[in-house]
Amino acid sequence: MTFGFKNTSEFLAFGFGQNMFGKWRLSKNSKMITLNTGKDKLDFEVFKLTETELIFKLGLGEFAMKKN
């Protein structure tokens, strides 16, 4: 799974054989990220968010991602 978050609130994602793109939004308390493709919305519970690291929960899975 790969994500790209732009400072223009746009995102690109690839995972499970699918490409996704749309807009992202971080909640005011930085505990949720919402991805909106215009067709679907996905909410991620954020456990850790730094300049170089994002750890979140999606469904039953927890994911850790580091910025390259």
mmCIF file of the N, C-alpha and C atoms, coordinates in Angstrom:
data_MODEL
# 
_entry.id   MODEL 
# 
loop_
_atom_site.group_PDB 
_atom_site.id 
_atom_site.type_symbol 
_atom_site.label_atom_id 
_atom_site.label_alt_id 
_atom_site.label_comp_id 
_atom_site.label_asym_id 
_atom_site.label_entity_id 
_atom_site.label_seq_id 
_atom_site.pdbx_PDB_ins_code 
_atom_site.Cartn_x 
_atom_site.Cartn_y 
_atom_site.Cartn_z 
_atom_site.occupancy 
_atom_site.B_iso_or_equiv 
_atom_site.pdbx_formal_charge 
_atom_site.auth_seq_id 
_atom_site.auth_comp_id 
_atom_site.auth_asym_id 
_atom_site.auth_atom_id 
_atom_site.pdbx_PDB_model_num 
ATOM 1   N N  . MET A 1 1  ? 0.845   -1.166 0.000  1.00 0.00 ? 1  MET A N  1 
ATOM 2   C CA . MET A 1 1  ? 0.000   0.000  0.000  1.00 0.00 ? 1  MET A CA 1 
ATOM 3   C C  . MET A 1 1  ? 0.897   1.237  0.000  1.00 0.00 ? 1  MET A C  1 
ATOM 4   N N  . THR A 1 2  ? 0.609   2.161  -0.906 1.00 0.00 ? 2  THR A N  1 
ATOM 5   C CA . THR A 1 2  ? 1.395   3.382  -1.036 1.00 0.00 ? 2  THR A CA 1 
ATOM 6   C C  . THR A 1 2  ? 0.451   4.581  -1.043 1.00 0.00 ? 2  THR A C  1 
ATOM 7   N N  . PHE A 1 3  ? 0.816   5.616  -0.290 1.00 0.00 ? 3  PHE A N  1 
ATOM 8   C CA . PHE A 1 3  ? 0.035   6.847  -0.246 1.00 0.00 ? 3  PHE A CA 1 
ATOM 9   C C  . PHE A 1 3  ? 0.928   8.027  -0.573 1.00 0.00 ? 3  PHE A C  1 
ATOM 10  N N  . GLY A 1 4  ? 0.364   9.014  -1.225 1.00 0.00 ? 4  GLY A N  1 
ATOM 11  C CA . GLY A 1 4  ? 1.017   10.297 -1.444 1.00 0.00 ? 4  GLY A CA 1 
ATOM 12  C C  . GLY A 1 4  ? 0.042   11.387 -1.041 1.00 0.00 ? 4  GLY A C  1 
ATOM 13  N N  . PHE A 1 5  ? 0.434   12.197 -0.054 1.00 0.00 ? 5  PHE A N  1 
ATOM 14  C CA . PHE A 1 5  ? -0.411  13.282 0.431  1.00 0.00 ? 5  PHE A CA 1 
ATOM 15  C C  . PHE A 1 5  ? 0.228   14.605 0.026  1.00 0.00 ? 5  PHE A C  1 
ATOM 16  N N  . LYS A 1 6  ? -0.495  15.413 -0.715 1.00 0.00 ? 6  LYS A N  1 
ATOM 17  C CA . LYS A 1 6  ? 0.008   16.713 -1.145 1.00 0.00 ? 6  LYS A CA 1 
ATOM 18  C C  . LYS A 1 6  ? -0.525  17.801 -0.215 1.00 0.00 ? 6  LYS A C  1 
ATOM 19  N N  . ASN A 1 7  ? 0.220   18.911 -0.111 1.00 0.00 ? 7  ASN A N  1 
ATOM 20  C CA . ASN A 1 7  ? -0.231  19.999 0.755  1.00 0.00 ? 7  ASN A CA 1 
ATOM 21  C C  . ASN A 1 7  ? -1.415  20.761 0.162  1.00 0.00 ? 7  ASN A C  1 
ATOM 22  N N  . THR A 1 8  ? -1.862  20.388 -1.010 1.00 0.00 ? 8  THR A N  1 
ATOM 23  C CA . THR A 1 8  ? -3.053  20.956 -1.640 1.00 0.00 ? 8  THR A CA 1 
ATOM 24  C C  . THR A 1 8  ? -4.309  20.167 -1.275 1.00 0.00 ? 8  THR A C  1 
ATOM 25  N N  . SER A 1 9  ? -4.187  19.276 -0.296 1.00 0.00 ? 9  SER A N  1 
ATOM 26  C CA . SER A 1 9  ? -5.269  18.397 0.176  1.00 0.00 ? 9  SER A CA 1 
ATOM 27  C C  . SER A 1 9  ? -5.633  17.318 -0.828 1.00 0.00 ? 9  SER A C  1 
ATOM 28  N N  . GLU A 1 10 ? -4.764  17.050 -1.782 1.00 0.00 ? 10 GLU A N  1 
ATOM 29  C CA . GLU A 1 10 ? -4.991  15.968 -2.731 1.00 0.00 ? 10 GLU A CA 1 
ATOM 30  C C  . GLU A 1 10 ? -4.170  14.753 -2.297 1.00 0.00 ? 10 GLU A C  1 
ATOM 31  N N  . PHE A 1 11 ? -4.664  13.562 -2.624 1.00 0.00 ? 11 PHE A N  1 
ATOM 32  C CA . PHE A 1 11 ? -3.914  12.346 -2.327 1.00 0.00 ? 11 PHE A CA 1 
ATOM 33  C C  . PHE A 1 11 ? -3.940  11.414 -3.523 1.00 0.00 ? 11 PHE A C  1 
ATOM 34  N N  . LEU A 1 12 ? -2.944  10.567 -3.579 1.00 0.00 ? 12 LEU A N  1 
ATOM 35  C CA . LEU A 1 12 ? -2.860  9.457  -4.523 1.00 0.00 ? 12 LEU A CA 1 
ATOM 36  C C  . LEU A 1 12 ? -2.577  8.220  -3.699 1.00 0.00 ? 12 LEU A C  1 
ATOM 37  N N  . ALA A 1 13 ? -3.184  7.102  -4.057 1.00 0.00 ? 13 ALA A N  1 
ATOM 38  C CA . ALA A 1 13 ? -2.961  5.869  -3.304 1.00 0.00 ? 13 ALA A CA 1 
ATOM 39  C C  . ALA A 1 13 ? -2.990  4.681  -4.246 1.00 0.00 ? 13 ALA A C  1 
ATOM 40  N N  . PHE A 1 14 ? -2.199  3.673  -3.900 1.00 0.00 ? 14 PHE A N  1 
ATOM 41  C CA . PHE A 1 14 ? -2.219  2.409  -4.615 1.00 0.00 ? 14 PHE A CA 1 
ATOM 42  C C  . PHE A 1 14 ? -2.216  1.302  -3.578 1.00 0.00 ? 14 PHE A C  1 
ATOM 43  N N  . GLY A 1 15 ? -3.175  0.430  -3.678 1.00 0.00 ? 15 GLY A N  1 
ATOM 44  C CA . GLY A 1 15 ? -3.229  -0.700 -2.757 1.00 0.00 ? 15 GLY A CA 1 
ATOM 45  C C  . GLY A 1 15 ? -4.281  -1.695 -3.198 1.00 0.00 ? 15 GLY A C  1 
ATOM 46  N N  . PHE A 1 16 ? -4.021  -2.943 -2.941 1.00 0.00 ? 16 PHE A N  1 
ATOM 47  C CA . PHE A 1 16 ? -4.962  -4.010 -3.264 1.00 0.00 ? 16 PHE A CA 1 
ATOM 48  C C  . PHE A 1 16 ? -5.320  -4.012 -4.757 1.00 0.00 ? 16 PHE A C  1 
ATOM 49  N N  . GLY A 1 17 ? -4.329  -3.655 -5.599 1.00 0.00 ? 17 GLY A N  1 
ATOM 50  C CA . GLY A 1 17 ? -4.517  -3.681 -7.035 1.00 0.00 ? 17 GLY A CA 1 
ATOM 51  C C  . GLY A 1 17 ? -5.326  -2.524 -7.598 1.00 0.00 ? 17 GLY A C  1 
ATOM 52  N N  . GLN A 1 18 ? -5.553  -1.492 -6.795 1.00 0.00 ? 18 GLN A N  1 
ATOM 53  C CA . GLN A 1 18 ? -6.357  -0.363 -7.250 1.00 0.00 ? 18 GLN A CA 1 
ATOM 54  C C  . GLN A 1 18 ? -5.623  0.958  -7.046 1.00 0.00 ? 18 GLN A C  1 
ATOM 55  N N  . ASN A 1 19 ? -5.850  1.886  -7.966 1.00 0.00 ? 19 ASN A N  1 
ATOM 56  C CA . ASN A 1 19 ? -5.393  3.265  -7.809 1.00 0.00 ? 19 ASN A CA 1 
ATOM 57  C C  . ASN A 1 19 ? -6.556  4.088  -7.288 1.00 0.00 ? 19 ASN A C  1 
ATOM 58  N N  . MET A 1 20 ? -6.258  5.007  -6.366 1.00 0.00 ? 20 MET A N  1 
ATOM 59  C CA . MET A 1 20 ? -7.269  5.920  -5.844 1.00 0.00 ? 20 MET A CA 1 
ATOM 60  C C  . MET A 1 20 ? -6.687  7.319  -5.842 1.00 0.00 ? 20 MET A C  1 
ATOM 61  N N  . PHE A 1 21 ? -7.544  8.305  -5.993 1.00 0.00 ? 21 PHE A N  1 
ATOM 62  C CA . PHE A 1 21 ? -7.121  9.688  -5.858 1.00 0.00 ? 21 PHE A CA 1 
ATOM 63  C C  . PHE A 1 21 ? -8.325  10.514 -5.421 1.00 0.00 ? 21 PHE A C  1 
ATOM 64  N N  . GLY A 1 22 ? -8.044  11.657 -4.850 1.00 0.00 ? 22 GLY A N  1 
ATOM 65  C CA . GLY A 1 22 ? -9.111  12.533 -4.382 1.00 0.00 ? 22 GLY A CA 1 
ATOM 66  C C  . GLY A 1 22 ? -8.572  13.553 -3.413 1.00 0.00 ? 22 GLY A C  1 
ATOM 67  N N  . LYS A 1 23 ? -9.390  13.908 -2.441 1.00 0.00 ? 23 LYS A N  1 
ATOM 68  C CA . LYS A 1 23 ? -9.038  14.912 -1.430 1.00 0.00 ? 23 LYS A CA 1 
ATOM 69  C C  . LYS A 1 23 ? -8.907  14.241 -0.068 1.00 0.00 ? 23 LYS A C  1 
ATOM 70  N N  . TRP A 1 24 ? -7.999  14.770 0.762  1.00 0.00 ? 24 TRP A N  1 
ATOM 71  C CA . TRP A 1 24 ? -7.848  14.269 2.121  1.00 0.00 ? 24 TRP A CA 1 
ATOM 72  C C  . TRP A 1 24 ? -8.091  15.416 3.095  1.00 0.00 ? 24 TRP A C  1 
ATOM 73  N N  . ARG A 1 25 ? -8.479  15.041 4.341  1.00 0.00 ? 25 ARG A N  1 
ATOM 74  C CA . ARG A 1 25 ? -8.709  16.025 5.388  1.00 0.00 ? 25 ARG A CA 1 
ATOM 75  C C  . ARG A 1 25 ? -8.291  15.427 6.724  1.00 0.00 ? 25 ARG A C  1 
ATOM 76  N N  . LEU A 1 26 ? -7.535  16.195 7.479  1.00 0.00 ? 26 LEU A N  1 
ATOM 77  C CA . LEU A 1 26 ? -7.109  15.808 8.828  1.00 0.00 ? 26 LEU A CA 1 
ATOM 78  C C  . LEU A 1 26 ? -8.044  16.479 9.823  1.00 0.00 ? 26 LEU A C  1 
ATOM 79  N N  . SER A 1 27 ? -8.542  15.700 10.785 1.00 0.00 ? 27 SER A N  1 
ATOM 80  C CA . SER A 1 27 ? -9.447  16.273 11.784 1.00 0.00 ? 27 SER A CA 1 
ATOM 81  C C  . SER A 1 27 ? -8.719  17.311 12.629 1.00 0.00 ? 27 SER A C  1 
ATOM 82  N N  . LYS A 1 28 ? -9.475  18.172 13.279 1.00 0.00 ? 28 LYS A N  1 
ATOM 83  C CA . LYS A 1 28 ? -8.887  19.246 14.092 1.00 0.00 ? 28 LYS A CA 1 
ATOM 84  C C  . LYS A 1 28 ? -7.996  18.715 15.209 1.00 0.00 ? 28 LYS A C  1 
ATOM 85  N N  . ASN A 1 29 ? -8.340  17.553 15.765 1.00 0.00 ? 29 ASN A N  1 
ATOM 86  C CA . ASN A 1 29 ? -7.528  16.980 16.840 1.00 0.00 ? 29 ASN A CA 1 
ATOM 87  C C  . ASN A 1 29 ? -6.435  16.035 16.317 1.00 0.00 ? 29 ASN A C  1 
ATOM 88  N N  . SER A 1 30 ? -6.293  15.951 14.982 1.00 0.00 ? 30 SER A N  1 
ATOM 89  C CA . SER A 1 30 ? -5.269  15.120 14.309 1.00 0.00 ? 30 SER A CA 1 
ATOM 90  C C  . SER A 1 30 ? -5.398  13.634 14.610 1.00 0.00 ? 30 SER A C  1 
ATOM 91  N N  . LYS A 1 31 ? -6.603  13.181 14.940 1.00 0.00 ? 31 LYS A N  1 
ATOM 92  C CA . LYS A 1 31 ? -6.813  11.765 15.266 1.00 0.00 ? 31 LYS A CA 1 
ATOM 93  C C  . LYS A 1 31 ? -7.488  10.977 14.150 1.00 0.00 ? 31 LYS A C  1 
ATOM 94  N N  . MET A 1 32 ? -7.963  11.676 13.103 1.00 0.00 ? 32 MET A N  1 
ATOM 95  C CA . MET A 1 32 ? -8.623  11.003 11.984 1.00 0.00 ? 32 MET A CA 1 
ATOM 96  C C  . MET A 1 32 ? -8.194  11.658 10.681 1.00 0.00 ? 32 MET A C  1 
ATOM 97  N N  . ILE A 1 33 ? -7.967  10.826 9.672  1.00 0.00 ? 33 ILE A N  1 
ATOM 98  C CA . ILE A 1 33 ? -7.754  11.301 8.307  1.00 0.00 ? 33 ILE A CA 1 
ATOM 99  C C  . ILE A 1 33 ? -8.917  10.748 7.480  1.00 0.00 ? 33 ILE A C  1 
ATOM 100 N N  . THR A 1 34 ? -9.573  11.617 6.738  1.00 0.00 ? 34 THR A N  1 
ATOM 101 C CA . THR A 1 34 ? -10.658 11.209 5.852  1.00 0.00 ? 34 THR A CA 1 
ATOM 102 C C  . THR A 1 34 ? -10.188 11.366 4.418  1.00 0.00 ? 34 THR A C  1 
ATOM 103 N N  . LEU A 1 35 ? -10.315 10.301 3.644  1.00 0.00 ? 35 LEU A N  1 
ATOM 104 C CA . LEU A 1 35 ? -10.022 10.327 2.219  1.00 0.00 ? 35 LEU A CA 1 
ATOM 105 C C  . LEU A 1 35 ? -11.346 10.334 1.470  1.00 0.00 ? 35 LEU A C  1 
ATOM 106 N N  . ASN A 1 36 ? -11.499 11.261 0.535  1.00 0.00 ? 36 ASN A N  1 
ATOM 107 C CA . ASN A 1 36 ? -12.725 11.386 -0.229 1.00 0.00 ? 36 ASN A CA 1 
ATOM 108 C C  . ASN A 1 36 ? -12.386 11.279 -1.710 1.00 0.00 ? 36 ASN A C  1 
ATOM 109 N N  . THR A 1 37 ? -12.872 10.232 -2.350 1.00 0.00 ? 37 THR A N  1 
ATOM 110 C CA . THR A 1 37 ? -12.602 10.031 -3.777 1.00 0.00 ? 37 THR A CA 1 
ATOM 111 C C  . THR A 1 37 ? -13.689 10.653 -4.650 1.00 0.00 ? 37 THR A C  1 
ATOM 112 N N  . GLY A 1 38 ? -14.692 11.262 -4.018 1.00 0.00 ? 38 GLY A N  1 
ATOM 113 C CA . GLY A 1 38 ? -15.833 11.769 -4.755 1.00 0.00 ? 38 GLY A CA 1 
ATOM 114 C C  . GLY A 1 38 ? -16.930 10.729 -4.852 1.00 0.00 ? 38 GLY A C  1 
ATOM 115 N N  . LYS A 1 39 ? -16.533 9.479  -4.725 1.00 0.00 ? 39 LYS A N  1 
ATOM 116 C CA . LYS A 1 39 ? -17.470 8.353  -4.768 1.00 0.00 ? 39 LYS A CA 1 
ATOM 117 C C  . LYS A 1 39 ? -17.532 7.660  -3.409 1.00 0.00 ? 39 LYS A C  1 
ATOM 118 N N  . ASP A 1 40 ? -16.386 7.530  -2.766 1.00 0.00 ? 40 ASP A N  1 
ATOM 119 C CA . ASP A 1 40 ? -16.276 6.852  -1.470 1.00 0.00 ? 40 ASP A CA 1 
ATOM 120 C C  . ASP A 1 40 ? -15.525 7.721  -0.476 1.00 0.00 ? 40 ASP A C  1 
ATOM 121 N N  . LYS A 1 41 ? -15.810 7.482  0.807  1.00 0.00 ? 41 LYS A N  1 
ATOM 122 C CA . LYS A 1 41 ? -15.055 8.121  1.886  1.00 0.00 ? 41 LYS A CA 1 
ATOM 123 C C  . LYS A 1 41 ? -14.469 7.033  2.767  1.00 0.00 ? 41 LYS A C  1 
ATOM 124 N N  . LEU A 1 42 ? -13.207 7.193  3.131  1.00 0.00 ? 42 LEU A N  1 
ATOM 125 C CA . LEU A 1 42 ? -12.530 6.269  4.041  1.00 0.00 ? 42 LEU A CA 1 
ATOM 126 C C  . LEU A 1 42 ? -12.002 7.065  5.223  1.00 0.00 ? 42 LEU A C  1 
ATOM 127 N N  . ASP A 1 43 ? -12.222 6.557  6.428  1.00 0.00 ? 43 ASP A N  1 
ATOM 128 C CA . ASP A 1 43 ? -11.703 7.189  7.635  1.00 0.00 ? 43 ASP A CA 1 
ATOM 129 C C  . ASP A 1 43 ? -10.617 6.324  8.238  1.00 0.00 ? 43 ASP A C  1 
ATOM 130 N N  . PHE A 1 44 ? -9.497  6.956  8.560  1.00 0.00 ? 44 PHE A N  1 
ATOM 131 C CA . PHE A 1 44 ? -8.364  6.294  9.176  1.00 0.00 ? 44 PHE A CA 1 
ATOM 132 C C  . PHE A 1 44 ? -8.208  6.828  10.588 1.00 0.00 ? 44 PHE A C  1 
ATOM 133 N N  . GLU A 1 45 ? -8.069  5.962  11.567 1.00 0.00 ? 45 GLU A N  1 
ATOM 134 C CA . GLU A 1 45 ? -7.748  6.391  12.923 1.00 0.00 ? 45 GLU A CA 1 
ATOM 135 C C  . GLU A 1 45 ? -6.227  6.566  13.004 1.00 0.00 ? 45 GLU A C  1 
ATOM 136 N N  . VAL A 1 46 ? -5.769  7.754  13.389 1.00 0.00 ? 46 VAL A N  1 
ATOM 137 C CA . VAL A 1 46 ? -4.343  8.073  13.436 1.00 0.00 ? 46 VAL A CA 1 
ATOM 138 C C  . VAL A 1 46 ? -3.806  7.795  14.841 1.00 0.00 ? 46 VAL A C  1 
ATOM 139 N N  . PHE A 1 47 ? -2.742  6.977  14.917 1.00 0.00 ? 47 PHE A N  1 
ATOM 140 C CA . PHE A 1 47 ? -2.078  6.707  16.182 1.00 0.00 ? 47 PHE A CA 1 
ATOM 141 C C  . PHE A 1 47 ? -0.853  7.589  16.368 1.00 0.00 ? 47 PHE A C  1 
ATOM 142 N N  . LYS A 1 48 ? -0.140  7.860  15.268 1.00 0.00 ? 48 LYS A N  1 
ATOM 143 C CA . LYS A 1 48 ? 1.058   8.698  15.322 1.00 0.00 ? 48 LYS A CA 1 
ATOM 144 C C  . LYS A 1 48 ? 1.199   9.418  13.998 1.00 0.00 ? 48 LYS A C  1 
ATOM 145 N N  . LEU A 1 49 ? 1.479   10.718 14.072 1.00 0.00 ? 49 LEU A N  1 
ATOM 146 C CA . LEU A 1 49 ? 1.666   11.518 12.877 1.00 0.00 ? 49 LEU A CA 1 
ATOM 147 C C  . LEU A 1 49 ? 2.792   12.511 13.132 1.00 0.00 ? 49 LEU A C  1 
ATOM 148 N N  . THR A 1 50 ? 3.885   12.340 12.375 1.00 0.00 ? 50 THR A N  1 
ATOM 149 C CA . THR A 1 50 ? 5.005   13.267 12.451 1.00 0.00 ? 50 THR A CA 1 
ATOM 150 C C  . THR A 1 50 ? 5.342   13.693 11.028 1.00 0.00 ? 50 THR A C  1 
ATOM 151 N N  . GLU A 1 51 ? 6.364   14.488 10.887 1.00 0.00 ? 51 GLU A N  1 
ATOM 152 C CA . GLU A 1 51 ? 6.781   14.940 9.563  1.00 0.00 ? 51 GLU A CA 1 
ATOM 153 C C  . GLU A 1 51 ? 7.213   13.778 8.672  1.00 0.00 ? 51 GLU A C  1 
ATOM 154 N N  . THR A 1 52 ? 7.704   12.690 9.274  1.00 0.00 ? 52 THR A N  1 
ATOM 155 C CA . THR A 1 52 ? 8.237   11.568 8.495  1.00 0.00 ? 52 THR A CA 1 
ATOM 156 C C  . THR A 1 52 ? 7.529   10.242 8.729  1.00 0.00 ? 52 THR A C  1 
ATOM 157 N N  . GLU A 1 53 ? 6.527   10.192 9.607  1.00 0.00 ? 53 GLU A N  1 
ATOM 158 C CA . GLU A 1 53 ? 5.918   8.909  9.951  1.00 0.00 ? 53 GLU A CA 1 
ATOM 159 C C  . GLU A 1 53 ? 4.413   9.048  10.167 1.00 0.00 ? 53 GLU A C  1 
ATOM 160 N N  . LEU A 1 54 ? 3.679   8.049  9.672  1.00 0.00 ? 54 LEU A N  1 
ATOM 161 C CA . LEU A 1 54 ? 2.234   7.978  9.868  1.00 0.00 ? 54 LEU A CA 1 
ATOM 162 C C  . LEU A 1 54 ? 1.901   6.549  10.275 1.00 0.00 ? 54 LEU A C  1 
ATOM 163 N N  . ILE A 1 55 ? 1.272   6.398  11.435 1.00 0.00 ? 55 ILE A N  1 
ATOM 164 C CA . ILE A 1 55 ? 0.794   5.093  11.887 1.00 0.00 ? 55 ILE A CA 1 
ATOM 165 C C  . ILE A 1 55 ? -0.713  5.223  12.054 1.00 0.00 ? 55 ILE A C  1 
ATOM 166 N N  . PHE A 1 56 ? -1.462  4.355  11.360 1.00 0.00 ? 56 PHE A N  1 
ATOM 167 C CA . PHE A 1 56 ? -2.918  4.484  11.367 1.00 0.00 ? 56 PHE A CA 1 
ATOM 168 C C  . PHE A 1 56 ? -3.586  3.120  11.314 1.00 0.00 ? 56 PHE A C  1 
ATOM 169 N N  . LYS A 1 57 ? -4.871  3.137  11.602 1.00 0.00 ? 57 LYS A N  1 
ATOM 170 C CA . LYS A 1 57 ? -5.691  1.933  11.555 1.00 0.00 ? 57 LYS A CA 1 
ATOM 171 C C  . LYS A 1 57 ? -6.733  2.111  10.467 1.00 0.00 ? 57 LYS A C  1 
ATOM 172 N N  . LEU A 1 58 ? -6.867  1.091  9.632  1.00 0.00 ? 58 LEU A N  1 
ATOM 173 C CA . LEU A 1 58 ? -7.888  1.052  8.589  1.00 0.00 ? 58 LEU A CA 1 
ATOM 174 C C  . LEU A 1 58 ? -8.575  -0.293 8.705  1.00 0.00 ? 58 LEU A C  1 
ATOM 175 N N  . GLY A 1 59 ? -9.832  -0.296 9.068  1.00 0.00 ? 59 GLY A N  1 
ATOM 176 C CA . GLY A 1 59 ? -10.536 -1.557 9.282  1.00 0.00 ? 59 GLY A CA 1 
ATOM 177 C C  . GLY A 1 59 ? -9.899  -2.308 10.440 1.00 0.00 ? 59 GLY A C  1 
ATOM 178 N N  . LEU A 1 60 ? -9.519  -3.544 10.204 1.00 0.00 ? 60 LEU A N  1 
ATOM 179 C CA . LEU A 1 60 ? -8.888  -4.358 11.240 1.00 0.00 ? 60 LEU A CA 1 
ATOM 180 C C  . LEU A 1 60 ? -7.370  -4.279 11.215 1.00 0.00 ? 60 LEU A C  1 
ATOM 181 N N  . GLY A 1 61 ? -6.795  -3.596 10.217 1.00 0.00 ? 61 GLY A N  1 
ATOM 182 C CA . GLY A 1 61 ? -5.339  -3.551 10.074 1.00 0.00 ? 61 GLY A CA 1 
ATOM 183 C C  . GLY A 1 61 ? -4.729  -2.255 10.574 1.00 0.00 ? 61 GLY A C  1 
ATOM 184 N N  . GLU A 1 62 ? -3.524  -2.366 11.123 1.00 0.00 ? 62 GLU A N  1 
ATOM 185 C CA . GLU A 1 62 ? -2.757  -1.199 11.514 1.00 0.00 ? 62 GLU A CA 1 
ATOM 186 C C  . GLU A 1 62 ? -1.542  -1.094 10.592 1.00 0.00 ? 62 GLU A C  1 
ATOM 187 N N  . PHE A 1 63 ? -1.210  0.116  10.151 1.00 0.00 ? 63 PHE A N  1 
ATOM 188 C CA . PHE A 1 63 ? -0.157  0.334  9.177  1.00 0.00 ? 63 PHE A CA 1 
ATOM 189 C C  . PHE A 1 63 ? 0.804   1.404  9.668  1.00 0.00 ? 63 PHE A C  1 
ATOM 190 N N  . ALA A 1 64 ? 2.084   1.207  9.406  1.00 0.00 ? 64 ALA A N  1 
ATOM 191 C CA . ALA A 1 64 ? 3.115   2.208  9.692  1.00 0.00 ? 64 ALA A CA 1 
ATOM 192 C C  . ALA A 1 64 ? 3.771   2.578  8.383  1.00 0.00 ? 64 ALA A C  1 
ATOM 193 N N  . MET A 1 65 ? 3.844   3.877  8.104  1.00 0.00 ? 65 MET A N  1 
ATOM 194 C CA . MET A 1 65 ? 4.450   4.360  6.860  1.00 0.00 ? 65 MET A CA 1 
ATOM 195 C C  . MET A 1 65 ? 5.478   5.418  7.182  1.00 0.00 ? 65 MET A C  1 
ATOM 196 N N  . LYS A 1 66 ? 6.586   5.350  6.480  1.00 0.00 ? 66 LYS A N  1 
ATOM 197 C CA . LYS A 1 66 ? 7.656   6.327  6.641  1.00 0.00 ? 66 LYS A CA 1 
ATOM 198 C C  . LYS A 1 66 ? 7.862   7.070  5.334  1.00 0.00 ? 66 LYS A C  1 
ATOM 199 N N  . LYS A 1 67 ? 8.140   8.347  5.450  1.00 0.00 ? 67 LYS A N  1 
ATOM 200 C CA . LYS A 1 67 ? 8.380   9.190  4.276  1.00 0.00 ? 67 LYS A CA 1 
ATOM 201 C C  . LYS A 1 67 ? 9.771   8.912  3.737  1.00 0.00 ? 67 LYS A C  1 
ATOM 202 N N  . ASN A 1 68 ? 9.878   8.752  2.426  1.00 0.00 ? 68 ASN A N  1 
ATOM 203 C CA . ASN A 1 68 ? 11.172  8.545  1.773  1.00 0.00 ? 68 ASN A CA 1 
ATOM 204 C C  . ASN A 1 68 ? 11.819  9.850  1.446  1.00 0.00 ? 68 ASN A C  1 
# 
